[in-house]
Amino acid sequence: MRIDDVRRITLGTFVRPAEETGGEPRVEAVYGYLVRHEHGLVLLDTGIGEGDAEADAWYRPQRVPLQRALDTAGAAIADLDLVVNCHLHFDHCGGNPFLGSTPILAQRTELATARAGDYTLDHLLDHAGSNYQEIDGETEPLPGLHVIPTPGHVAGHQSLVVECDDGSIVLAGQSHDTASAWSADVLASTARDLGHVDPLPLAPDWIERLLAFDPRRVVFAHDAAAWEPS
């Protein structure tokens, strides 16, 4: 498997209102990522959930059904061997009810927060036959496939690192809203090595863990731009 074999799929768009952007409304895409691993087909994130008039009025989503999105990559829901949700907000786990008993990896703290209410759309979580595999921290569910906790957007956020024959790719989810925000944190984490002195910005502790994989590419849930090392 090569880095370019990890396929981005478009799961829809929504309008983030001015109250959240601090300026003008902004149209954002929702992306998932399909990994054709030698031991199975893996998907990061399943799209925008339905069933809440208030959320629809606030974000005005245009959904791409999960199966239609997978069609663009020549895959089917029934083909999926493993799903990873970067977190359980309704725009990342919306297709979960269609997964049946396919294993879904989620941080234990994230699932507990979501099940406590007032966090996501409750009907997206414990669907008929749902098969959540709760994890605590880092894990390697398949050889060369690493789930890494990346808290910040929410406490239970996680990202996926895929080691490929030509390097590694980080599926960062919403650890950062944009590639430029990721780039800023990478520079912050290396500022002293670059010769800068305090005061300096602080990067999340887990940035160094992801950089230890020497990623050739980092991709995101809401930004089509990708980060690549200089």
NUDOPA-926516 format. One record per atom (N, C-alpha, C): x, y, z; atom name; residue in one letter. Coordinates in steps of 0.001 Angstrom, whole numbers, plus 524288, in hexadecimal, padded with zeros to 5 digits. Layout:
BEGIN
R      X      Y      Z  name  resn
R      X      Y      Z    CA     A
...
//
This chain:
BEGIN
R      X      Y      Z  name  resn
R  80344  7FB57  80000     N     M
R  80000  80000  80000    CA     M
R  80367  804DB  80000     C     M
R  801CB  808AC  7FCCE     N     R
R  8048A  80D9D  7FC7E    CA     R
R  80113  811FC  7FE92     C     R
R  8037B  81660  7FFD5     N     I
R  80094  81ABB  80203    CA     I
R  7FC09  81C49  7FE81     C     I
R  7FCF0  81C5A  7F96A     N     D
R  7F8CA  81DF7  7F5D3    CA     D
R  7F455  81A07  7F58C     C     D
R  7F4F9  8156C  7F7D9     N     D
R  7F0C7  81191  7F804    CA     D
R  7ECD2  812C6  7FC54     C     D
R  7EE23  8164F  7FFDF     N     V
R  7EA61  8181B  803D3    CA     V
R  7E6E6  81C20  8012E     C     V
R  7E1DE  81AF3  800BF     N     R
R  7DE48  81E1E  7FDAE    CA     R
R  7DAF3  821A8  80120     C     R
R  7DAAE  82691  7FF9B     N     R
R  7D713  82A2D  80220    CA     R
R  7D1BC  829AD  7FF96     C     R
R  7CD9B  82990  802BD     N     I
R  7C84D  82995  800B8    CA     I
R  7C56A  82E4B  802EB     C     I
R  7C222  8309D  7FFC3     N     T
R  7BF21  83532  80168    CA     T
R  7B9ED  83374  80397     C     T
R  7B8DD  834F6  80874     N     L
R  7B42B  8334E  80B34    CA     L
R  7B01E  837A0  80BB3     C     L
R  7B145  83C2B  80981     N     G
R  7AD80  8406D  80995    CA     G
R  7B00F  845A5  80ABF     C     G
R  7ACBB  84994  80B5E     N     T
R  7AE74  84ED7  80CBC    CA     T
R  7AA89  85128  8109A     C     T
R  7AC37  8553D  81357     N     F
R  7A8AD  8581F  816C4    CA     F
R  7AA96  85DBF  81710     C     F
R  7A758  86123  81932     N     V
R  7A8B9  866A2  819C0    CA     V
R  7A99D  867C2  81F8C     C     V
R  7AE7C  868EF  820E3     N     R
R  7AF9A  86A60  8264C    CA     R
R  7ADF5  87011  82709     C     R
R  7AA6D  8710D  82AB3     N     P
R  7A845  87655  82B2E    CA     P
R  7AC3B  87A40  82D4F     C     P
R  7AAF9  87F39  82C73     N     A
R  7AE79  88363  82E20    CA     A
R  7AF6B  8833F  833F7     C     A
R  7AB93  88160  836F6     N     E
R  7AC39  88110  83CA0    CA     E
R  7B0AE  87D6C  83E2B     C     E
R  7B213  879B8  83ABE     N     E
R  7B657  87618  83BDF    CA     E
R  7BB74  877A1  8393D     C     E
R  7BB1F  87A87  834E6     N     T
R  7BFEB  87BFD  83225    CA     T
R  7C245  8810F  8343A     C     T
R  7BF0D  8843E  836DD     N     G
R  7C0ED  8894D  8389C    CA     G
R  7C11F  88D53  83446     C     G
R  7BEE2  88BF0  82FBB     N     G
R  7BED8  88F89  82B50    CA     G
R  7BA41  88E5E  827CE     C     G
R  7BB71  88CB1  8230D     N     E
R  7B765  88B56  81F46    CA     E
R  7B627  88582  81F8A     C     E
R  7B164  883FC  81DE4     N     P
R  7B04B  87E67  81D6C    CA     P
R  7B43D  87BD2  819BF     C     P
R  7B561  876CD  81ABB     N     R
R  7B952  8741A  81798    CA     R
R  7B73F  86EB7  8160A     C     R
R  7B782  86D7E  81113     N     V
R  7B608  86847  80F3D    CA     V
R  7BAA2  86492  81021     C     V
R  7B996  86034  812BA     N     E
R  7BDAE  85C5D  813CF    CA     E
R  7BC11  85708  811B6     C     E
R  7BFDC  85430  80FE6     N     A
R  7BEF9  84ED4  80E25    CA     A
R  7BFB7  84B0C  812AD     C     A
R  7BD86  8466D  8120C     N     V
R  7BE40  84228  815C5    CA     V
R  7C0A4  83DA3  812BE     C     V
R  7C551  83C03  8144B     N     Y
R  7C82C  837EE  81189    CA     Y
R  7C8F5  83324  814FC     C     Y
R  7C89F  82E9C  8128F     N     G
R  7CA4C  829BD  814F2    CA     G
R  7CEED  827A4  811EB     C     G
R  7D172  823A7  813FB     N     Y
R  7D613  82175  81170    CA     Y
R  7D5C7  81B81  81185     C     Y
R  7D68C  81931  80CEE     N     L
R  7D62A  81391  80C3A    CA     L
R  7DBA2  8114D  80B9D     C     L
R  7DCD6  80D7B  80EDA     N     V
R  7E206  80B0D  80EE9    CA     V
R  7E16F  8055F  80D2F     C     V
R  7E3DE  80415  808CF     N     R
R  7E3CF  7FEA5  806FA    CA     R
R  7E895  7FBD6  8093A     C     R
R  7E813  7FA49  80E19     N     H
R  7EC46  7F795  810DD    CA     H
R  7EC61  7F1E3  80F2E     C     H
R  7F0F2  7EF70  80F49     N     E
R  7F157  7E9FC  80D94    CA     E
R  7EE20  7E651  810FC     C     E
R  7ECBF  7E80F  815C1     N     H
R  7E9A9  7E4CD  8193F    CA     H
R  7E3F7  7E684  81998     C     H
R  7E256  7EA36  8165A     N     G
R  7DCE7  7EBC5  81673    CA     G
R  7DC15  7F159  814A8     C     G
R  7D72A  7F2A0  813A3     N     L
R  7D5A9  7F7D3  811D7    CA     L
R  7D411  7FB16  81693     C     L
R  7D6A7  7FF93  81738     N     V
R  7D5FA  802E1  81BDA    CA     V
R  7D3F7  80833  81A2B     C     V
R  7D054  80A55  81D1B     N     L
R  7CE2B  80F7E  81BED    CA     L
R  7CE92  81307  820AB     C     L
R  7D097  817BD  81FD2     N     L
R  7D075  81BC5  823D5    CA     L
R  7CBD3  81F5B  822C9     C     L
R  7C808  81F54  82648     N     D
R  7C371  822BC  8264E    CA     D
R  7BF5B  8212E  8223C     C     D
R  7BA68  82252  82395     N     T
R  7B611  82042  82077    CA     T
R  7B22C  82467  81EB6     C     T
R  7B30F  8295B  81FC8     N     G
R  7AFC3  82D5B  81D7D    CA     G
R  7AC20  83022  82132     C     G
R  7A882  8332E  81EED     N     I
R  7A522  836B7  821D5    CA     I
R  7A002  833F1  8232B     C     I
R  79ECF  833BA  82824     N     G
R  79A1B  8310B  829DB    CA     G
R  79522  83418  828B7     C     G
R  790D5  83140  82859     N     E
R  78BB4  8338B  82773    CA     E
R  7885B  83303  82C59     C     E
R  78418  83612  82C6C     N     G
R  78036  8352D  83077    CA     G
R  77FC2  83953  834A0     C     G
R  781E4  83E0D  833A1     N     D
R  78176  8422F  83784    CA     D
R  78083  84758  834BA     C     D
R  77BC6  8495E  83524     N     A
R  77A45  84E18  8325D    CA     A
R  77D6D  852D2  8342D     C     A
R  77EAB  85304  8393D     N     E
R  78199  8577D  83B43    CA     E
R  78721  8579E  83904     C     E
R  789B9  85317  838D9     N     A
R  78F01  852D4  83695    CA     A
R  78EE5  8542A  830CC     C     A
R  78AE6  8524D  82E06     N     D
R  78A7F  8536A  82874    CA     D
R  789AE  8593F  82773     C     D
R  7867F  85BC4  82ABA     N     A
R  78595  86156  82A0F    CA     A
R  78A85  86484  82B2B     C     A
R  78DA4  862AC  82EE2     N     W
R  79261  8658A  8306C    CA     W
R  796BE  864D6  82C75     C     W
R  79781  86002  82A7D     N     Y
R  79BF7  85EDB  82717    CA     Y
R  79A8A  85E32  82152     C     Y
R  7958A  85DA8  8200B     N     R
R  793A8  85D3E  81AA3    CA     R
R  796C7  85942  81769     C     R
R  79722  8546E  8193F     N     P
R  79A88  850A0  81692    CA     P
R  79850  84EC3  81166     C     P
R  79BE4  84D6D  80DE9     N     Q
R  79AC0  84A8D  8091F    CA     Q
R  79DB4  84562  8099D     C     Q
R  79AD4  84125  80A4D     N     R
R  79D3B  83C1F  80B7B    CA     R
R  79E54  838F8  80689     C     R
R  7A28F  83601  806C0     N     V
R  7A385  831DE  802F2    CA     V
R  7A2F0  82CC1  805F0     C     V
R  79EF8  82996  804B2     N     P
R  79E46  824AA  8078B    CA     P
R  7A33C  82165  8076E     C     P
R  7A428  81E86  80BA2     N     L
R  7A905  81BA5  80C2A    CA     L
R  7A9F1  817F6  80797     C     L
R  7A602  81509  805F4     N     Q
R  7A6E1  81163  801AB    CA     Q
R  7A83E  8143A  7FC9F     C     Q
R  7A5A7  818A3  7FB91     N     R
R  7A6EB  81B8F  7F6D0    CA     R
R  7AC8C  81D95  7F704     C     R
R  7AE33  81F4E  7FB9E     N     A
R  7B39A  8211C  7FC2C    CA     A
R  7B779  81CAE  7FB42     C     A
R  7B63C  81816  7FD6A     N     L
R  7B9B4  81396  7FCA7    CA     L
R  7B9CC  811CF  7F6FC     C     L
R  7B57A  81292  7F430     N     D
R  7B551  8111D  7EEAA    CA     D
R  7B9A5  813BD  7EB98     C     D
R  7BAF1  8188E  7ED09     N     T
R  7BEFD  81B72  7EA2F    CA     T
R  7C452  818EC  7EAC2     C     T
R  7C4F4  815A7  7EEC4     N     A
R  7C9EC  812F9  7EFAE    CA     A
R  7C972  80D1D  7EE78     C     A
R  7C51D  80B8C  7EC15     N     G
R  7C46E  80613  7EAAA    CA     G
R  7C3C3  80278  7EF49     C     G
R  7C129  80459  7F35C     N     A
R  7C070  8013C  7F81B    CA     A
R  7BAB2  8014A  7F9A2     C     A
R  7B94F  7FDC3  7FD32     N     A
R  7B407  7FD70  7FF40    CA     A
R  7B441  7FD28  8052B     C     A
R  7AFF9  7FEC2  807A9     N     I
R  7AFC3  7FE7D  80D5D    CA     I
R  7B0D0  7F8F1  80F3A     C     I
R  7AEB3  7F518  80C6B     N     A
R  7AF62  7EFA5  80DFA    CA     A
R  7B50B  7EDDB  80D9E     C     A
R  7B846  7F0BA  80AB7     N     D
R  7BDCB  7EF50  80A20    CA     D
R  7C11E  7F10D  80EC1     C     D
R  7BF1A  7F4AA  811F0     N     L
R  7C243  7F6F9  8161A    CA     L
R  7C368  7F2FD  81A62     C     L
R  7C857  7F2B3  81BD9     N     D
R  7C9EE  7EF32  82016    CA     D
R  7CA9F  7F20E  82543     C     D
R  7CBA4  7F71F  82505     N     L
R  7CCA1  7FA27  829C4    CA     L
R  7CB63  7FFD9  8289D     C     L
R  7C8E3  8026D  82C53     N     V
R  7C7D1  80809  82BFD    CA     V
R  7CA3B  80AAA  830BA     C     V
R  7CC84  80F2B  82FD8     N     V
R  7CE9A  8126B  8340B    CA     V
R  7CBE7  817B5  833AE     C     V
R  7C96E  8196C  837DB     N     N
R  7C765  81EC1  83821    CA     N
R  7CB69  82224  83ADC     C     N
R  7CD09  8266D  83859     N     C
R  7D0C3  829DA  83B02    CA     C
R  7CE4F  82C13  83FF2     C     C
R  7C931  82D2C  83FBD     N     H
R  7C61E  82E56  84462    CA     H
R  7C06A  82DA2  842E1     C     H
R  7BCE2  82E7C  84684     N     L
R  7B77D  82CDD  845B7    CA     L
R  7B3A7  83169  84527     C     L
R  7B57E  835EC  84371     N     H
R  7B1E0  83A00  841E6    CA     H
R  7AEDB  8382D  83D12     C     H
R  7AA3D  83A6F  83C48     N     F
R  7A69D  83838  8386C    CA     F
R  7A89F  8387C  832D3     C     F
R  7AC75  83BE1  831B2     N     D
R  7AE7F  83C38  82C62    CA     D
R  7B2F4  83862  82B65     C     D
R  7B442  83526  82F3B     N     H
R  7B865  83144  82E96    CA     H
R  7B67D  82BA8  82F3C     C     H
R  7B200  82B05  831CF     N     C
R  7B009  825BB  832C8    CA     C
R  7AA9F  824E3  83062     C     C
R  7A91D  82829  82CAA     N     G
R  7A3D1  82805  82A9A    CA     G
R  7A252  8230B  827D3     C     G
R  7A625  8204F  8259D     N     G
R  7A503  81B6C  822EA    CA     G
R  7A56F  8169F  82657     C     G
R  7A6B2  81747  82B4C     N     N
R  7A765  812BD  82EC2    CA     N
R  7A2A5  80F1F  82EFA     C     N
R  79DC6  81120  82ED6     N     P
R  79951  80D90  82F20    CA     P
R  798F1  809B7  82A9A     C     P
R  79BCA  80AC0  8265A     N     F
R  79BA0  8073A  821D8    CA     F
R  79FD2  802FD  82215     C     F
R  7A2FC  802FC  82637     N     L
R  7A784  7FF7F  8266F    CA     L
R  7A641  7FA1B  8288E     C     L
R  7A1AC  7F95A  82ACD     N     G
R  7A06E  7F447  82D1A    CA     G
R  7A446  7F2F3  83164     C     G
R  7A6AF  7EE55  83110     N     S
R  7AA48  7EC91  8351F    CA     S
R  7AFFF  7ED95  833D4     C     S
R  7B110  7F0B5  82FCB     N     T
R  7B681  7F204  82E8F    CA     T
R  7B90E  7F4A2  83349     C     T
R  7BDA4  7F2E0  834F3     N     P
R  7C02E  7F545  83983    CA     P
R  7C14E  7FB0C  838AB     C     P
R  7C03A  7FE2A  83CA8     N     I
R  7C141  803CB  83C9D    CA     I
R  7C4E3  804FF  84123     C     I
R  7C968  80747  84007     N     L
R  7CD12  808AE  84421    CA     L
R  7CC00  80E33  84612     C     L
R  7CB75  80EC5  84B2C     N     A
R  7CAAF  813E3  84D9B    CA     A
R  7CD67  813E8  852DE     C     A
R  7CF79  81869  85450     N     Q
R  7D1BA  818EA  85982    CA     Q
R  7CD68  8183C  85D90     C     Q
R  7CE9A  81582  861C7     N     R
R  7CAB3  8147C  865D4    CA     R
R  7C867  81994  867EC     C     R
R  7CBBF  81D74  868C6     N     T
R  7C9D8  82264  86AE4    CA     T
R  7C646  8252D  8670A     C     T
R  7C752  824A0  861F7     N     E
R  7C40C  82718  85E01    CA     E
R  7BEA8  8249D  85DCA     C     E
R  7BE80  81F71  85DF0     N     L
R  7B97D  81CB9  85DBA    CA     L
R  7B63A  81DF0  86296     C     L
R  7B8C5  81E23  86718     N     A
R  7B5F7  81F67  86BED    CA     A
R  7B3BE  824F0  86BB6     C     A
R  7B6C7  82897  869AE     N     T
R  7B4EC  82DFA  86932    CA     T
R  7B04F  82E49  86581     C     T
R  7B0A6  82B92  86119     N     A
R  7AC6A  82BAF  85D41    CA     A
R  7A772  82942  85F75     C     A
R  7A807  82503  86255     N     R
R  7A374  8225B  86480    CA     R
R  7A0FE  82562  86900     C     R
R  7A3DE  82905  86B47     N     A
R  7A1CD  82C13  86FA1    CA     A
R  79DD7  83026  86DE1     C     A
R  79D9F  8313D  868C0     N     G
R  799B7  834C9  866AC    CA     G
R  79BAA  83A49  865CE     C     G
R  798AC  83D42  862A5     N     D
R  799E1  842AF  86171    CA     D
R  79F40  84337  85EE4     C     D
R  7A072  83F8A  85B6E     N     Y
R  7A59B  83F74  858FC    CA     Y
R  7A53B  83E55  85323     C     Y
R  7A1E9  83AAB  851B8     N     T
R  7A13F  8391B  84C4B    CA     T
R  79B86  837A2  84B95     C     T
R  79A29  83547  84730     N     L
R  794D8  83352  84672    CA     L
R  794B2  82DC6  84893     C     L
R  791B8  82D00  84CBB     N     D
R  791EF  82819  84FA4    CA     D
R  790D9  82350  84C42     C     D
R  78D5B  823D5  8486F     N     H
R  78BE9  81F47  84549    CA     H
R  79048  81D7A  841A4     C     H
R  79461  8209D  8411C     N     L
R  798CD  81F0B  83DD4    CA     L
R  79C7A  81B4C  840A1     C     L
R  79C05  81AE5  845C0     N     L
R  79FDB  817FF  848D0    CA     L
R  79E96  81231  84922     C     L
R  79ADF  810D9  84C64     N     D
R  799E6  80B55  84D88    CA     D
R  79595  80926  84A10     C     D
R  796ED  808A7  84510     N     H
R  7934E  80683  8413C    CA     H
R  792DC  80096  841EB     C     H
R  78F24  7FE46  83F52     N     A
R  78E5E  7F89C  83FAC    CA     A
R  7934E  7F5C2  83DF8     C     A
R  7955B  7F270  8415D     N     G
R  79A08  7EF69  8401B    CA     G
R  79F1E  7F258  840B4     C     G
R  79EF6  7F710  842C7     N     S
R  7A3BE  7FA35  84314    CA     S
R  7A801  7F759  84613     C     S
R  7ACD2  7F805  84435     N     N
R  7B141  7F4FE  84630    CA     N
R  7B5D4  7F8A3  8473E     C     N
R  7B540  7FBED  84B3D     N     Y
R  7B986  7FF6D  84CA8    CA     Y
R  7BDCD  7FC6E  84F7F     C     Y
R  7C297  7FD62  84DE0     N     Q
R  7C72A  7FB49  85083    CA     Q
R  7C9A9  7FFD6  85375     C     Q
R  7C8BE  80018  85882     N     E
R  7CAA7  80475  85B9D    CA     E
R  7D078  803CB  85CBF     C     E
R  7D362  807ED  85BEE     N     I
R  7D904  807B9  85CC6    CA     I
R  7DA9C  80C1F  86078     C     I
R  7DEF1  80B56  8630C     N     D
R  7E11F  80F36  86697    CA     D
R  7E68F  8109A  864B2     C     D
R  7E6EB  814ED  861F4     N     G
R  7EC06  81694  86020    CA     G
R  7ED66  81451  85AD7     C     G
R  7F270  81380  85A08     N     E
R  7F474  811DB  854F4    CA     E
R  7F3CB  80BFF  85421     C     E
R  7F2AB  80A80  84F3C     N     T
R  7F24D  804F4  84DED    CA     T
R  7F3CE  80425  84838     C     T
R  7F51E  7FF4C  846E5     N     E
R  7F677  7FDD0  8418B    CA     E
R  7F2DE  7F94F  83FFB     C     E
R  7EE1C  7FA8F  83E10     N     P
R  7EA4D  7F66F  83CF3    CA     P
R  7EBD7  7F2DA  8387F     C     P
R  7EEE3  7F4D3  834C3     N     L
R  7F100  7F1BA  8307A    CA     L
R  7F6BC  7F334  82FE7     C     L
R  7F9FB  7EFC1  82DD3     N     P
R  7FF8D  7F113  82D4A    CA     P
R  80054  7F627  82A3C     C     P
R  80319  7F9C8  82CA6     N     G
R  80443  7FEB6  82A10    CA     G
R  7FFCB  80293  82A00     C     G
R  7FB8E  80164  82CC4     N     L
R  7F70D  804EB  82D2C    CA     L
R  7F69E  80695  832E3     C     L
R  7F798  80B86  833FB     N     H
R  7F809  80D63  8395D    CA     H
R  7F3C1  81152  83A98     C     H
R  7F0DC  8105F  83EBE     N     V
R  7ED21  81429  840D3    CA     V
R  7EFEE  81732  84520     C     V
R  7F018  81C66  84488     N     I
R  7F2FF  81FBB  84826    CA     I
R  7EF4A  823C8  84A80     C     I
R  7EED7  8240F  84FA7     N     P
R  7EBA3  8282C  85203    CA     P
R  7EDC4  82D97  850A2     C     P
R  7EA43  83103  84EE6     N     T
R  7EBCA  8365A  84D89    CA     T
R  7E7BE  83A2E  84FC6     C     T
R  7E763  83A80  854FA     N     P
R  7E36C  83DD9  85768    CA     P
R  7E45D  8439A  8563B     C     P
R  7E00D  8466B  85644     N     G
R  7E050  84C0C  85552    CA     G
R  7DB0D  84E00  8538F     C     G
R  7D981  84C90  84ED4     N     H
R  7D436  84DE2  84D07    CA     H
R  7D032  84BB7  850DF     C     H
R  7D0E9  846C9  8525B     N     V
R  7CE1D  84460  856C3    CA     V
R  7D207  840F4  859A4     C     V
R  7D0C9  83FAA  85E74     N     A
R  7D47D  83CB6  861B4    CA     A
R  7D58D  83744  85F87     C     A
R  7D1AE  834EA  85CEA     N     G
R  7D255  82F95  85AFC    CA     G
R  7D3BD  82F32  85547     C     G
R  7D5AE  8336C  852FE     N     H
R  7D714  83345  84D6C    CA     H
R  7DBAD  82F96  84C81     C     H
R  7DB99  82CEB  84801     N     Q
R  7DFE4  82972  84683    CA     Q
R  7E0F2  829FF  840B1     C     Q
R  7E5CA  828FC  83F35     N     S
R  7E765  82915  839C3    CA     S
R  7E988  823BF  83843     C     S
R  7EA31  822F5  83334     N     L
R  7EBE0  81DEB  8312C    CA     L
R  7F0DC  81EAF  82E05     C     L
R  7F4D3  81B85  82F22     N     V
R  7F9B0  81B97  82C24    CA     V
R  7FA1A  81680  82916     C     V
R  7FB0D  816FC  82401     N     V
R  7FB79  8126C  82098    CA     V
R  8010B  81232  81E88     C     V
R  803D5  80E0D  81FEC     N     E
R  80915  80D41  81DD8    CA     E
R  808AF  80A81  8189A     C     E
R  80AE0  80CF5  81499     N     C
R  80AA1  80AF3  80F43    CA     C
R  81020  809A8  80D5C     C     C
R  8105D  8073F  808D2     N     D
R  81574  805C4  806AC    CA     D
R  818D0  80A84  80573     C     D
R  8165E  80EFA  8045C     N     D
R  81948  813AC  802F8    CA     D
R  8190A  817D7  8073B     C     D
R  81814  81643  80C12     N     G
R  817F4  819F4  81065    CA     G
R  812F9  81961  8137E     C     G
R  81196  81D5A  81661     N     S
R  80CD1  81D15  8198B    CA     S
R  8095F  821BA  8185F     C     S
R  8044B  820E4  81933     N     I
R  80078  82506  81884    CA     I
R  7FD50  82560  81D8B     C     I
R  7FC79  82A27  81F58     N     V
R  7F964  82B22  82406    CA     V
R  7F3F6  82CE6  82257     C     V
R  7F002  829FD  82405     N     L
R  7EA96  82B8D  82345    CA     L
R  7E905  82E5A  82842     C     L
R  7E996  83383  82837     N     A
R  7E964  83695  82D07    CA     A
R  7E3D6  837A8  82EDB     C     A
R  7DFEA  83692  82B98     N     G
R  7DA9B  837C5  82D2B    CA     G
R  7DA00  83D91  82E3A     C     G
R  7D7B0  83EEC  832B5     N     Q
R  7D710  8446B  83420    CA     Q
R  7DABA  845F1  8388D     C     Q
R  7DF4A  84370  838B6     N     S
R  7E343  84545  83C67    CA     S
R  7E48E  84AF1  83B45     C     S
R  7E434  84C5D  8363B     N     H
R  7E4C9  851C3  83477    CA     H
R  7E0A0  852B6  8304E     C     H
R  7DE77  85764  83038     N     D
R  7DA8A  8589B  82C49    CA     D
R  7DCF0  85932  826E3     C     D
R  7E1D9  85AD7  826A4     N     T
R  7E459  85BE0  8219C    CA     T
R  7E9FA  859E6  8219B     C     T
R  7EBFA  85936  81CE2     N     A
R  7F16F  857AB  81C4C    CA     A
R  7F515  85BF1  81E4D     C     A
R  7F38F  860DA  81DB0     N     S
R  7F6F3  86517  81F89    CA     S
R  7F735  86533  8257D     C     S
R  7F2EF  863C0  8281C     N     A
R  7F30D  86378  82DD5    CA     A
R  7F6B7  85F26  82FA5     C     A
R  7F6A3  85AAA  82CE1     N     W
R  7FA55  85670  82E0E    CA     W
R  7FFEC  8585C  82D3D     C     W
R  800E8  85AFF  828DB     N     S
R  80629  85CE5  827AC    CA     S
R  8081C  8608D  82BEB     C     S
R  804AA  863E1  82DEA     N     A
R  80634  8677E  83213    CA     A
R  807DB  8648E  836F2     C     A
R  8050D  86051  83845     N     D
R  80677  85D4F  83CEC    CA     D
R  80B85  85A43  83C1A     C     D
R  80C6F  8585E  8375D     N     V
R  81163  855C1  83643    CA     V
R  815E9  85993  836FB     C     V
R  81550  85E44  834F3     N     L
R  8196D  86230  83599    CA     L
R  81A1D  863A7  83B50     C     L
R  815D2  863FA  83E2B     N     A
R  8163F  8652E  843C3    CA     A
R  81943  860F2  846A0     C     A
R  8185E  85C0B  8452A     N     S
R  81AF3  857B6  847DA    CA     S
R  820C8  8577A  846B4     C     S
R  82272  859D3  84271     N     T
R  82802  859A9  840EA    CA     T
R  82A9E  85EFF  84172     C     T
R  827E6  862BD  843E9     N     A
R  829D4  8681E  843F3    CA     A
R  82F41  86891  8465E     C     A
R  8302A  865CE  84AB0     N     R
R  83549  86632  84D37    CA     R
R  8398A  863C5  849D5     C     R
R  83840  85F83  8472F     N     D
R  83C0C  85D22  8439F    CA     D
R  83D63  860D1  83F2C     C     D
R  839BD  8644A  83DE2     N     L
R  83AA5  86819  839B3    CA     L
R  83D9F  86CDF  83BAB     C     L
R  83EB5  86D06  840C9     N     G
R  841C0  87149  842FD    CA     G
R  83E9C  87599  84587     C     G
R  83987  874DB  8460E     N     H
R  83642  878DA  8487F    CA     H
R  83658  8784B  84E70     C     H
R  83561  87CA4  8511E     N     V
R  8355D  87CA9  856D0    CA     V
R  83017  87EB3  858BA     C     V
R  82F05  87DCC  85DC7     N     D
R  82A10  87F6F  86013    CA     D
R  8294F  8855F  85FA5     C     D
R  82468  88716  85F63     N     P
R  81F92  88403  85FC2    CA     P
R  81E44  8815A  85A8F     C     P
R  81C54  87C8D  85AF4     N     L
R  81B08  87976  8565C    CA     L
R  815A3  8770B  85703     C     L
R  81308  875E0  852C0     N     P
R  80DFA  8732E  8531E    CA     P
R  80EBF  86D91  854DF     C     P
R  80AB2  86B64  8573C     N     L
R  80ACD  865FE  858FD    CA     L
R  807C5  86291  85533     C     L
R  80A0B  85E34  853CB     N     A
R  80762  85A5E  85086    CA     A
R  8055F  855F6  85400     C     A
R  8014A  8532C  8525A     N     P
R  7FF78  84EB0  85569    CA     P
R  803D2  84AAD  85625     C     P
R  803E0  8482E  85AAA     N     D
R  807F3  84452  85BCC    CA     D
R  8081C  84000  857BF     C     D
R  80387  83E81  855B0     N     W
R  80348  83A03  85225    CA     W
R  8055F  83B21  84CB1     C     W
R  80672  8400D  84B74     N     I
R  808BC  84144  84653    CA     I
R  80DCF  83E42  84592     C     I
R  81103  83E12  8499C     N     E
R  8160A  83B58  8491C    CA     E
R  81538  83585  84826     C     E
R  8111D  8333D  84A6F     N     R
R  8100A  82DB1  8497D    CA     R
R  80EB1  82CC3  843BB     C     R
R  80B83  83021  84179     N     L
R  80A37  82F7F  83BF4    CA     L
R  80EEE  83083  83870     C     L
R  81209  83466  839CA     N     L
R  816AB  8358D  836A2    CA     L
R  81ABB  8313D  836F1     C     L
R  81A7C  82E07  83B14     N     A
R  81E26  829AB  83B8D    CA     A
R  81D5B  825AC  83732     C     A
R  818C7  825AB  834BE     N     F
R  817D6  82232  83049    CA     F
R  81A06  82471  82B38     C     F
R  81C67  82914  82B7F     N     D
R  81EB1  82BA6  826F0    CA     D
R  81AC5  82BD1  8226E     C     D
R  81636  82E3A  8234E     N     P
R  8121D  82E02  81F4B    CA     P
R  813AC  830C1  81A44     C     P
R  8123B  82E44  815F8     N     R
R  812F1  83097  810D0    CA     R
R  80E49  833FE  80F61     C     R
R  809D1  83310  811FF     N     R
R  8051D  83610  810E2    CA     R
R  8019F  835E9  815AD     C     R
R  7FEEC  83A44  816A9     N     V
R  7FB00  83A90  81AD0    CA     V
R  7F60C  83CC9  8185F     C     V
R  7F1A1  83A25  81953     N     V
R  7ECB1  83BC1  816F1    CA     V
R  7E893  83C78  81B36     C     V
R  7E44C  83F30  819DA     N     F
R  7E0BB  84133  81DCF    CA     F
R  7DB08  84037  81C5F     C     F
R  7D7A9  8408D  8205B     N     A
R  7D21D  83F6E  81FA2    CA     A
R  7CF2A  843E7  81D16     C     A
R  7D116  848BF  81DA9     N     H
R  7CE33  84D3E  81BAB    CA     H
R  7D177  850B0  81813     C     H
R  7D5CC  84EB5  81626     N     D
R  7D92F  851CB  812B7    CA     D
R  7DB4C  84E3A  80E78     C     D
R  7DA89  84FC6  8098B     N     A
R  7DC8E  84CAE  8052F    CA     A
R  7E268  84D54  80481     C     A
R  7E4A3  85157  806DC     N     A
R  7EA54  85212  80695    CA     A
R  7ED01  84DFA  809F0     C     A
R  7F192  84C58  80841     N     A
R  7F4BD  8489B  80B38    CA     A
R  7F9E6  84B2C  80CA4     C     A
R  7FBDF  849BE  81143     N     W
R  80115  84B85  812E1    CA     W
R  80524  84793  81133     C     W
R  80979  8496F  80F25     N     E
R  80DF7  8461D  80DE3    CA     E
R  812D6  848C6  80FE8     C     E
R  816B8  845BA  811A8     N     P
R  81B74  84829  813D9    CA     P
R  81E69  84B22  80FA3     C     P
R  8210C  84F47  81140     N     S
R  82421  85257  80D8E    CA     S
R  82916  84F6D  80C36     C     S
//
